[in-house]
Amino acid sequence: MTALAQAIRSATLNWRALVELAKPRLSALVLFTALVGYAAGASGSIDVACMIHVLLGTALVAAGANAFNQVIERDLDGLMERTKTRPLPTQRVSTAEATRFAVLVSAAGLLELLFGVNLLTAFLGAVALTAYVLLYTPLKRITVHNTLVGALVGALPPLMGWTAARGALEPGGWALAAILFVWQLPHFFAISWIYRADYRRGGYRMLGAVDESGALTRLQVAILALLLIPVSLMPTVVGVAGRTYFHVALVLGVAYWLTCLWPPRFNQDTCARRSFIASIIYLPTLLAFLLIDKL
């Protein structure tokens, strides 16, 4: 292999590793919720340029947060089956390179939001980045309540989309944020049960990892999925969506809640996987109908 070919191959591998640091699949969900927030908040025709700015800025901030998270957790990631092939544990990218990447894309994202959108949206982006890196990430090794902090961070992208469209914090934006906040809790509690052995190896205090019998996880998932039903109806209550969305949200909410009932006599791993799959079907379907109803 020629020196040029080796250089190209090395650069390609390095680029792929940096893209992995950004967790593009997770960032895609963040972008979708920000898009829904922007579309729901837009009055009249959509300002395409502003929409692009908020999506780009949000994507960069999310990528930076994910990269910072992996820099901090690089040693623990190497202990877990589901994360041991990430770029840092496999040394496909150095800690210094990953840190530079995290700093650069985070700064670029915040500047994009500040100059391309508005100060309020940039502020929310900064809050999300700071809370994810400095609160949620370290709390994962300290308390099971880390998921509440993570859910608060995950609830901000639709609110950022709303403030990009309206320039203000209003009930409609808070309603969307509330849906994302509550949805994340049963979603991640199901994940914590599925990967409980892995989390224990990594030293993470996730609910499923510390709940030996699974009874508390089972109860939390069922209660929070039930709470999601009235919360999902809030967009209609505050005037963001209409009656069609209301009825669809009600049906979807009940259907999702039923998947979150884990009878003790059933295999709990199977129940958790069913709830997890249902959650990743439920959210985009719900938000898609909100957009359809809005249009």
Secondary structure, DSSP 8 states (H G I E B T S, - for coil): --HHHHHHHHHHHHHHHHHHHT-HHHHHHHHHHHHHHHHHH--SS--HHHHHHHHHHHHHHHHHHHHHHHHHTHHHHTTSTTTTTSTTTTTSS-HHHHHHHHHHHHHHHHHHHHHHT-HHHHHHHHHHHHIIIIIIHHHTTT-TTHHHHHHHHHTHHHHHHHHHHHSS--HHHHHHHHHHHHHHHHHHHHHHHHTHHHHHHHT---HHHH-SSSHHHHHHHHHHHHHHHHHHTHHHHTTSS-HHHHHHHHHHHHHHHHHT---TTS-HHHHHHHHHHHHHHHHHHHHHHHHHHH-
